[in-house]
Amino acid sequence: MSQTILEVVNLKKHFSQRKGLLSSIQGRGDVITAVDDISFYLKENETMGLVGESGCGKTTVGKTILRLIPPTAGEIIYDGKVISKMSARQFQPMRREMQMIFQDLDAALNPKMRIRTILQEAINVHGKKSTKEVKLRTQDLLEKVNLKESKLSNFPHELSGGEKRRVGIARALAVNPRILIADEPTSALDVSIQAQVVNLFKDLQAQLKLSYIFISHDLRIVELVSHKVAVMYLGKIVEMGLAQRIASNPRHPYTQILWSSLVEKQSLEANATSADLGGDWGVYDFERPETGCRFAPRCPVFIDRDRPKICTDPTTEPTLIDIDNAHKVACHYPL
């Protein structure tokens, strides 16, 4: 049986937003809750899909796990060690074991470096290797991600989107990680290239026994890659369970709308209107979530039930409850 490699317990991340010169001088400003008390675990050789609209906190979760940004509260436990409370020096030996593949590779890959130099830098980052070792390791990485050796002399802007994605994966693999956090790895790619990238992730997991946190807004892609899925809305996990079960039988109204829209190959904004959802699916202030259920202002069930008070009462905010064999939903009226 696979062992748990990562645990996230009651994780919170708040950002301060100062408005105007006076607020900056006085040290005052609004607090944006990007991640609000979420918990999940990841096993060895397992993929956890993290799904939700832009701005829901998915990428912040990934960056906080890797200590790229500090958590506000909660614990991150890696391989039995509470890394969220470690100093930078204590965490350094474990940094190579957790890597992130960033969404914007145009920003993540140095435009002035050739691909050969980018990979060599990654290979040497945790200890200088000999020229022969670097060459052999570079060839090995190219084979793993199915990238031609001729691309080593190219600069990032000379590669296609799919090729840049493969370089990003190769760079992350250079230090032999155990966990990869992939942030929207199939975004802005053609459907055929998306399929290739998905297959590559699955092949690498089988070969290298990797654990993934796969961040995306596309439930179709996540279903193909993931063993289990957590759906996020405004910093909260609103539904969590096995990938196929959530795709075939979503129980939270938000998940159902999200999935239905994606199946029809339309975005939420293009497919959903106030008329067909019964709520306001348009402009919404993500920085100031409602009290009680955050999804209530956009929820068709809330409207259909004549806006029950339990949904907006701050003392009865819905929490994740197991409703069917580890299928958890945070909703007063699950579907």
Buried (B, 14 or more C-beta within 10 A) or exposed (E): EEEBBBBBBEBBBBBEEBEEEEBEEEEEBEEBBBBBBBBBBBBBBBBBBBBBBEBBBBBBBBBBBBBEBEBBEBBBBBBEEEBBEBEEEEBEEBBBBBBBBBBEBEEBBEEEBBBBEBBBBBBBEBEEBEEEEBBEBBEEBBEBBBBEEEBBEBBBEEBEBBBBBBBBBBBBBBBEBBBBBBBBBBBEBEEEBBBBBBEBBBEBBEEBEBBBBBBBBBBBBBBBBBBBBBBBBBBBBBBBBBBEBBBEBBBBBBBBBBBBBBEEEEEBEEBBEEEEBBBEBEEBEBBEBBEBBBBBBBBBBBBEEEEBEBBBEEEBBBEBEEBEEEBBBBBBBBE
